[in-house]
Each structure stands twice: as structure tokens, then as C-alpha cells.
């Protein structure tokens, strides 16, 4: 279970998170939605111990060895091959030698195993970053904008992988700008605006509360109503 | 040690694909060989045979090795790769041993080449390697301090350049200017160069100064790390 209780984070005079409280339950896909600068990435950075908060409490209930992370900046080693990148982390996590090849195949990159990362397309890099995030069979997986800037086909492949991970028992913590993605994937979402949670629940419940249930839940309408921002 | 080994393998794979670093590793010994063969040896003793070896060894240890260490750390920070290693549980000492170990190991190959060029006897060769390896350790620490200090590669280059110019070129200028030699006496590259130039003289004092440099740089690294950490 991932929990934040009254978390406050300031950068100088600017308050980026102001009393953020939520609970993400095990084995669900938990969506964190909000406009740019709302504080989504800051929440991931705090939960993954890259940043300290100024007030409040948080925990994810697992060790760093049981966590997988995919951030907007992929952090891949550009001169190394796809396989080299995964082998590095497989050694750190003391995983079987076959695991990197297995994970590369699961994201459809087995043919690119020996290619350097610098020669990959953006979509391939995203898939490799996801492969690295799931390499250690994480109990909690943090995904920051996992399909940002990808073509629909690649995005669909990543959606399928995320759902499979949830079905296999992982808890997925996802940030996204894409409301369709949130409705399609998330069991539970929170809407963050200017460092404060303005709405939370299942996508269907939120849309019902805001009379945005058309033929499908229109989370985008709720997003615009609650944040006053158009989507980017 | 498993994590240090993993980082070592990663860095080794990276350095053999990094043409810019490989070029720097090649240029100094090639220059020393060419000038020794074409200038020093035909001079009939007017120019000592070890002069160019001493000069370029100091430049290699004082400039190339710190720059390579700084570049590796700054690149990992700038690309966000370092944060993934830290999140996976790689400790600073593991990272420093892995990255620094590769710079030192590959640097040793070049230092052996320098030693062989000098036409040294086995005991002189041993003294040469001990002294230059001591300098190499100091240079890796110097590079690590700058790498932590600088937020990105551009800043790292801007900081490491003037420092390594003093450490690398200082001993060469000291060959022609006694005052410079006195001023630079507390620096490890100066002592290293002096020992190589007069390889049969007692080297106890020089070795102590190199050791003192290592202790000071290690202290700076620890302070720098406590202040900035390895966070990207």
C-alpha cells in the first residue's frame, strides 16, 4: 500500500505540494492526473526517496529492491546496448542471467538487443525504460508519463504491459496527461492542481459526481472543470 | 562489492565505445613516443631520454584521468542514469569504485606503455608504476570531486579544465622555471614528474606528498558527497 499523509514540499518560496494525502491500494493501477507543474513528478520523487518532503509522512511498504521506476528522463546508458543496460541492473538485483533477454522479448525488443540505445527510436527507448523498470519483478511500479509522445500502436502495447503487470500482482502508480489513458487503465485516480488534491475516486465515480458520464466517462471535462486548464 | 563490479563492467563497456576518451588515452603516449624517438634519443644526451615521458605522463595523469572521471560522473548525472543506479541501491562507494576503477585500470595500461618507452630497468619501472598509480588514484578522486560539484557535462568541463591545466601542465612549465616548480611542489603531479625525471633518487618524500594529496582529495570527496550526494 502506498500512502501519503499531509505531505508538504517547498522549493524556496514556492509550495509545490500542500498537504497531499492519499492511499493507493495493492494490486491496482493508481493514476495521478494534473496539469504541468501540478506536482506529479515531485510526488514520485518523494515516494522513490529522491527528494525529502518538508512535512508529512509517506511510505510505499516495499524496499527499493522491490520497486520499479520509469521516469520522463529515461536515464538509459546511450552508448551501451539494450542488453548491456538490462544486464547492469540484473547484476545489481542479483537476477538470473536469462532475465534481461526474457524482459526484452516481453517489450518486443529482442531484435534490438545488441543495438546501442543511441540508435533507438523514442518509442523503443520508452519500451526499454519500461523493461528496466519491470526487470526485478517489482511489487510497486512508478511510471511517469509512460506513453508521452508515443504513437498509438506503441502506446497500446505499453497499456497492455501495464495491465498485465497489475494482473500479475504489481501495484502501478502512474502519472499521465492523457485522460483516455487514465479512464482505460486506472482503477483509482487523484486529480492534482497546484500541489493540492482537488478530486479522487474511480474514473467512473468522479465523472458521475461531475455529470460527465456520457457514453463513456469524460474525465477530460472534469479535469478542465477542476483545474481551469485546457489539456496540453 | 557486487554493485561495484556491476558499475565497473558498465563503465568498461562504455569507455571502449567512447571515442573522445579513447582518443585522449592514445594521444599522450603517441606524442611521448614520437618526441622520445625523434628528439630526445638523437640529441645524444642533451635532452634526457625520460624528459618527454615525464612530461606526457604528468599531462596524462593530471589532465586526462581527472577529465575522464569527471566526464563519466557528470554524464551519468546529466542523463539521469545515476539516479536509477542510486534508486536500485548502488551506494556512492560502489559507484566511485566502479567508475574510478575503470579509469584507473585503463589508465594503468597507458602508464605501463609510458614506462616501457622510458627504457627503464625493472626496479626503475617498479618505482615509476608505484608513483604514477598513486598519482592516478589522486586524479580519479580529483575528477570525482569535480564531477559531484558540477551539475552537468558543460559545467564539469568548465571546472575541470583550469584545474587539470595546473595539475597537468604545471610540471612541464616547472622544467623551465624554478619558481613554478617550488610553487607546485605540494601537488602530486609535480612530485610524480620530479620522481620520473630523477628515477634513481630517493622517492620517500615525494611518495608522502602524493599520499597527502590522496588523503586531502578523499576528504574533499566525502565533504562534497555529504553536501550534494549522488542525486541527479
Boltz contact constraints between the chains, C-beta under 6 A:
constraints:
  - contact:
      token1: [A, 48]
      token2: [B, 87]
      max_distance: 6.0
  - contact:
      token1: [A, 64]
      token2: [B, 89]
      max_distance: 6.0
  - contact:
      token1: [A, 69]
      token2: [B, 87]
      max_distance: 6.0
  - contact:
      token1: [A, 73]
      token2: [B, 80]
      max_distance: 6.0
  - contact:
      token1: [A, 75]
      token2: [B, 80]
      max_distance: 6.0
  - contact:
      token1: [A, 75]
      token2: [B, 81]
      max_distance: 6.0
  - contact:
      token1: [A, 75]
      token2: [B, 84]
      max_distance: 6.0
  - contact:
      token1: [A, 77]
      token2: [B, 81]
      max_distance: 6.0
  - contact:
      token1: [A, 79]
      token2: [B, 14]
      max_distance: 6.0
  - contact:
      token1: [A, 79]
      token2: [B, 17]
      max_distance: 6.0
  - contact:
      token1: [A, 80]
      token2: [B, 13]
      max_distance: 6.0
  - contact:
      token1: [A, 84]
      token2: [B, 13]
      max_distance: 6.0
  - contact:
      token1: [A, 88]
      token2: [B, 6]
      max_distance: 6.0
  - contact:
      token1: [A, 88]
      token2: [B, 10]
      max_distance: 6.0
  - contact:
      token1: [A, 89]
      token2: [B, 88]
      max_distance: 6.0
  - contact:
      token1: [A, 91]
      token2: [B, 6]
      max_distance: 6.0
  - contact:
      token1: [A, 92]
      token2: [B, 3]
      max_distance: 6.0
  - contact:
      token1: [A, 92]
      token2: [B, 6]
      max_distance: 6.0
  - contact:
      token1: [A, 92]
      token2: [B, 88]
      max_distance: 6.0
